[in-house]
Amino acid sequence: MLTKSIFNVIVPITLSLGLAIILASIYSHQIPVLGQTSASVSIVKGSSSPSIAKPYDPSPLTVKPGTSVTWKNNDSTLHTVTSGLPEQGAVGTLFDSSVIAPGKTFTYAFNKTGTFDYSCTLHPTMRGQVVVK
Ligand SMILES: [Cu+2]
């Protein structure tokens, strides 16, 4: 009789703990998904004009590693989001959107820390920066 009543207590507790551990492990994997994992940058109207202070806005954009950054072309002409600066050579080695039509987007996930300059291959005055830390 005593043995049976102990089982009646221990078995439900063990099952509950097991369920709690399973749920906790599921939720812990979801935490990065629920956190700040995306950010957006606007390619502003008239961005090809050298007089535009921030053709890509915001810039610099500071994000955490693992953040997907989406650029949206809010201008009326084609633009690119291409890693690097023309005077530094090797543009597009890390990422290159190719031409983004008006209203379209480009997304790149920054997984490593660092300071990343980018530019538009069609308009050399268009520059932006993403800081990952
Ligand atoms: Cu451009």
Boltz pocket constraint, residues with backbone or C-beta under 6 A from the ligand:
constraints:
  - pocket:
      binder: B
      contacts: [[A, 47], [A, 48], [A, 78], [A, 79], [A, 80], [A, 120], [A, 121], [A, 122], [A, 123], [A, 126]]
      max_distance: 6.0
